[in-house]
Amino acid sequence: MSSLIMIEEEIENLPEHDFIVLREWFQDLDSKKWDKRIEDDATDGKLDDLANTALNDFKNGKHKAL
């Protein structure tokens, strides 16, 4: 049996309170990893073209007011 299957089974059998705590922890971890990935991509210049396109579109009136 793979580790993932074992983890899934353990999660399914958690008491409700523990499941809620785990879910909150996992959501926080996921958010931190996402933020780190975006930060790394920005630092590496991977978002520069996208940002420049957005700025040019805005300067040229290609936007909608929110």
C-alpha positions in Angstrom: 0.0 0.0 0.0 1.4 3.4 -1.0 2.1 6.1 1.6 -0.5 8.4 0.0 -3.3 5.8 0.3 -2.3 5.2 3.9 -2.4 9.0 4.6 -5.8 9.3 2.9 -7.2 6.5 5.0 -5.9 8.1 8.2 -7.4 11.4 7.2 -10.8 9.8 6.6 -10.7 8.4 10.1 -9.8 11.5 11.9 -12.2 12.9 14.6 -14.0 15.9 13.3 -12.0 18.4 15.4 -8.7 17.0 14.2 -9.9 17.1 10.6 -10.8 20.8 10.9 -7.4 21.6 12.4 -5.7 19.6 9.6 -7.7 21.3 6.9 -6.8 24.7 8.3 -3.1 23.7 8.5 -3.2 22.4 4.9 -4.8 25.5 3.5 -2.2 27.7 5.3 0.6 25.5 3.9 -0.9 25.6 0.4 -1.2 29.4 0.6 2.4 29.8 1.8 3.7 27.5 -1.0 1.7 29.5 -3.6 3.0 32.8 -2.3 6.6 31.5 -2.4 6.2 30.3 -6.0 4.8 33.7 -7.1 7.6 35.5 -5.3 10.2 33.3 -6.9 8.7 33.8 -10.3 8.6 37.5 -9.8 12.2 37.6 -8.6 13.3 35.5 -11.6 11.5 37.8 -14.0 9.0 35.2 -15.2 6.1 37.7 -14.7 7.8 40.7 -16.4 6.2 40.2 -19.8 2.7 39.7 -18.2 3.1 42.9 -16.1 4.4 44.9 -19.0 1.4 43.8 -21.2 -1.0 44.8 -18.4 0.6 48.2 -18.0 0.6 48.8 -21.7 -3.1 47.8 -22.0 -3.9 50.1 -19.1 -2.0 53.0 -20.7 -3.8 52.4 -24.0 -7.2 52.4 -22.4 -7.8 48.7 -22.7 -9.3 48.2 -19.3 -12.6 48.3 -17.5 -13.4 50.1 -14.3 -14.3 47.8 -11.4 
